[in-house]
Amino acid sequence: MTSGANKAGWAVLALAAMTVPAAIWASGAAESEANLKSAASFSSIANRDARSAAIFTEMGKVLQHPRCVNCHPRTDSPLQGDEGRFHMPPVERGKDGHGVAGMECSTCHGPENVTYANGTGSIPGHPEWHLAPASMAWEGKSLRQICEQLKDRKRNGGKTLDQIVAHNAEDGLVGWGWNPGKGRTPAPGTQAQFGELTRAWVESGAKCPA
């Protein structure tokens, strides 16, 4: 089989694997209507540390949502769907998170979402589509553990707290979580809200929940 045919074959497999049953999509659509609380809504918490931890707990609605967790898996393979199922076709992280030779993420994932011809779902896409670094794997971890990872510059790619704020508020791949294509539940709220919460968390001391 030629390289082009290989890619076409994998794309067909990906389409079949990523089709979302109507019941799951209906449930996801309802969830997508949920909003994040504003950063200002936590101002009534007088204790600064308690307020900071509460803000991060609200951020956890995004961080622990399938749109984030699926790209922060505990293994070297991404997950799919709101239920976090094993990625089909099987793929591996590769040395830089973009897949292995011959099966790079870009084999199936283009620069933008592509809706299936029958309209039942879509293949996700973004110019920078890739897995999060293994050091930032948080599938199955508690919110406190995720919080500690985010603050640890040895694990977060050397980012300062201010850079984490910018990443959450402005990064395009993070923003994909609110524009995931047909057949997927968007992350709650908006990226702007998520960024505001992150800023408020940092400004209140960047405390982690218990």
C-alpha positions, -999 to +999 in steps of 0.1 A: +000+000+000+013+035-009+020+061+017-010+081+005-032+050+007-019+043+042-029+078+053-063+074+037-068+041+054-059+055+088-082+084+083-111+061+076-103+042+108-102+074+127-136+085+114-152+053+124-136+053+159-145+089+166-181+088+157-201+099+187-235+082+195-264+106+196-271+100+233-236+109+243-236+140+221-270+151+235-256+147+271-225+166+261-244+194+246-263+199+279-230+200+298-215+225+275-241+250+287-225+250+322-206+282+329-176+289+351-180+313+380-164+347+376-132+355+395-151+383+412-176+358+427-149+346+451-142+380+466-165+373+495-140+347+508-121+367+533-092+343+539-067+347+511-055+312+511-090+297+511-101+321+483-071+310+462-078+273+467-115+279+459-106+296+427-084+268+416-112+243+424-133+263+399-105+261+374-106+224+379-139+223+359-118+230+329-086+212+338-104+179+346-127+182+316-122+156+288-111+184+264-080+188+286-075+154+301-076+136+268-044+154+258-028+150+293-030+112+295-012+091+320+002+069+292+019+078+259-014+075+240-041+102+238-077+096+247-109+103+228-144+113+235-161+125+267-156+090+282-119+091+276-117+060+255-085+046+240-074+065+208-081+047+176-062+041+154-035+033+181-009+061+182+021+069+204+035+102+218+068+101+200+098+121+213+082+155+210+045+147+215+036+149+178+036+112+172+060+087+157+074+086+122+047+075+098+020+082+123+024+118+132-006+136+147-008+156+114-016+124+095-052+127+105-054+161+124-052+191+101-051+228+110-088+230+118-117+208+128-133+189+099-169+178+101-178+143+088-196+143+054-227+127+071-227+155+098-225+131+128-192+144+142-158+157+133-121+151+133-104+176+156-078+199+142-054+227+151-020+238+136-002+228+168-021+196+175+000+174+199+001+158+233+010+176+264+045+168+278+046+136+298+056+156+328+022+173+326+002+141+326-028+145+349-053+118+339-065+102+371-048+127+394-064+148+421-069+185+416-043+192+442-017+170+423-026+189+391-022+222+409+013+212+422+023+202+387+013+235+372+034+254+397+064+231+394+088+247+368+107+214+366+075+198+352+056+227+335+082+235+309+099+261+330+069+285+330+065+312+357+031+317+372+026+347+349+034+326+319+008+300+331-017+328+332-009+338+296-009+302+285-043+295+299-058+328+286-042+330+252-028+297+239-046+286+207-045+249+215-059+255+250-086+276+233-095+247+211-112+232+242-140+257+237-142+251+199-137+213+197-158+206+166-191+188+162-196+158+184-176+170+214-186+188+246-168+221+249-150+229+281-172+250+305-173+287+303-149+305+280-112+308+276-113+344+287-131+333+320-105+306+325-077+331+320-093+355+345-097+327+371-060+318+366-049+354+371-071+356+403-056+324+415-020+336+410-028+370+426-043+354+457-011+333+463-016+303+439-027+280+467-037+244+460-069+228+472-067+202+499 
